[in-house]
Amino acid sequence: MQDGGRYRPVDTMASDLDFMKRALEGAEKAYKEGEVPVGAVLVMDGRIIAEAHNKRESTFDPTAHAEVLALIEGSRKVKNWRLSDATLYVTKEPCIMCAGAMVNARLGRLVYGCADTRGGAVHSLYQLLSDKRLNHQVEVSSGVLEEECASLLKRFFQERR
């Protein structure tokens, strides 16, 4: 795990594994639908308030990433765009758009599975969630079920080649 913001060690929260498993179920749904297999689960007070998976292909919407869809659904459920008490679990390191949405939502914490060395905006290419120049920083934990998350993505892209 890289150092670049506020981090909580991966092994300190047993529930992280359970919620990431649920996000992986969403990624499997995306996989079966021909979408890039990314799933997201938004949790507040220990309860899931939103779940989503990528839907760009089926909706013809370039913004229909799992993270954005989960943030929208969760904000509507709690009737507040500020999600400072929420944790978002996502199977892959978020892109620039999704990381920006997390900053704008004032997300409290992000937990992600595997890195995205080609487009990751949390650690890999950019560090948007820990950038002190922005008006909000997000606590981050990474590497939760990393192998399972990466394996699903690899399988998906190998089949597409």
C-alpha positions in Angstrom: 0.0 0.0 0.0 1.4 3.4 -1.0 1.5 6.3 1.4 -0.2 9.4 0.1 -3.1 10.2 2.2 -5.0 9.0 5.2 -4.9 5.2 5.3 -6.4 2.5 7.5 -4.6 -0.8 7.4 -6.5 -3.4 5.3 -6.7 -6.0 8.1 -8.2 -3.7 10.8 -11.8 -4.0 9.5 -13.2 -7.6 9.0 -16.3 -6.1 7.4 -14.1 -4.7 4.6 -13.8 -8.3 3.3 -17.6 -8.9 3.4 -18.4 -5.7 1.6 -15.7 -6.2 -1.0 -17.1 -9.7 -1.6 -20.5 -8.0 -2.3 -18.8 -5.6 -4.7 -17.2 -8.5 -6.5 -20.7 -10.0 -6.9 -21.6 -6.8 -8.7 -18.5 -7.1 -10.9 -19.5 -10.6 -11.8 -22.9 -9.2 -12.9 -21.2 -6.7 -15.1 -19.0 -9.4 -16.5 -22.0 -11.5 -17.5 -23.6 -8.4 -19.1 -20.5 -7.7 -21.2 -19.5 -4.7 -19.2 -16.1 -4.1 -17.8 -16.4 -6.1 -14.5 -16.3 -3.4 -11.8 -18.7 -3.5 -8.9 -19.3 -0.9 -6.1 -21.1 -1.0 -2.7 -21.8 2.1 -0.7 -22.0 1.6 3.1 -23.2 3.9 5.9 -23.5 2.9 9.5 -22.6 -0.7 8.7 -25.4 -1.1 6.2 -25.4 -1.2 2.4 -27.2 1.9 1.1 -26.4 1.4 -2.6 -24.9 -1.1 -5.0 -24.0 -0.8 -8.6 -21.9 -2.2 -11.4 -20.6 -0.7 -14.7 -23.3 0.0 -17.2 -21.6 2.1 -19.9 -22.3 -0.4 -22.7 -26.0 -1.1 -21.8 -26.9 2.6 -21.2 -24.6 4.2 -23.8 -23.5 6.5 -21.0 -19.8 7.2 -20.6 -20.4 8.2 -17.0 -22.1 5.0 -16.0 -19.2 3.7 -13.9 -20.1 1.6 -10.9 -18.7 4.2 -8.4 -20.7 7.1 -9.9 -23.9 5.0 -10.0 -23.5 3.9 -6.4 -22.8 7.5 -5.3 -25.9 8.8 -7.1 -28.2 6.0 -5.7 -26.8 6.4 -2.1 -27.1 10.2 -2.2 -30.8 9.9 -3.2 -31.5 7.3 -0.5 -30.1 9.5 2.3 -31.3 12.7 0.7 -27.9 14.3 0.9 -25.1 14.7 -1.6 -22.6 14.8 1.2 -21.5 11.3 2.0 -18.8 12.0 4.7 -20.1 9.2 6.9 -20.1 6.6 4.0 -17.5 4.1 2.8 -17.4 3.1 -0.9 -16.1 -0.4 -1.8 -15.0 -0.8 -5.4 -13.2 -3.7 -7.0 -10.8 -1.6 -9.1 -8.9 1.7 -8.4 -11.2 4.5 -9.5 -10.5 6.7 -12.6 -10.2 10.5 -12.6 -13.9 11.0 -13.1 -14.9 8.7 -10.3 -12.3 10.0 -7.9 -13.5 13.6 -8.7 -17.1 12.5 -7.9 -15.9 11.1 -4.5 -14.2 14.4 -3.7 -17.4 16.3 -4.7 -19.5 13.9 -2.6 -17.2 14.5 0.4 -16.9 10.7 0.7 -15.5 9.6 4.0 -13.6 6.5 3.0 -12.8 4.4 -0.1 -11.8 0.8 -0.1 -10.7 -0.7 -3.4 -9.4 -4.1 -4.6 -6.8 -3.9 -7.3 -4.8 -1.1 -8.8 -5.4 0.3 -12.3 -1.9 1.1 -13.6 -3.3 2.6 -16.8 -6.0 4.9 -15.4 -6.0 4.9 -11.6 -6.5 8.2 -10.0 -6.0 7.2 -6.3 -2.4 5.9 -6.4 -1.3 4.6 -9.8 -1.3 7.7 -12.0 -2.8 10.4 -9.8 -3.5 10.9 -6.1 -6.7 12.9 -6.3 -8.2 11.7 -3.1 -5.2 12.8 -1.0 -4.4 16.1 -2.9 -4.2 18.8 -0.3 -5.0 21.4 -3.0 -8.6 20.1 -3.2 -11.3 21.0 -0.7 -11.7 17.4 0.6 -9.5 14.3 1.1 -10.8 10.8 1.3 -9.4 8.1 3.6 -8.2 5.1 1.5 -7.6 1.4 2.0 -6.4 -0.6 -0.9 -5.6 -4.3 -1.8 -8.8 -5.8 -0.3 -9.4 -9.1 -2.2 -6.9 -7.7 -4.7 -6.2 -11.0 -6.5 -9.9 -11.9 -6.9 -10.6 -8.4 -8.3 -7.6 -8.4 -10.7 -8.3 -12.0 -11.9 -11.9 -11.1 -13.0 -10.6 -8.1 -15.0 -7.8 -10.1 -16.6 -10.2 -12.8 -17.6 -12.6 -10.3 -19.1 -10.0 -8.6 -21.2 -8.3 -11.8 -22.3 -11.7 -13.0 -23.7 -12.1 -9.7 -25.6 -8.7 -10.1 -27.4 
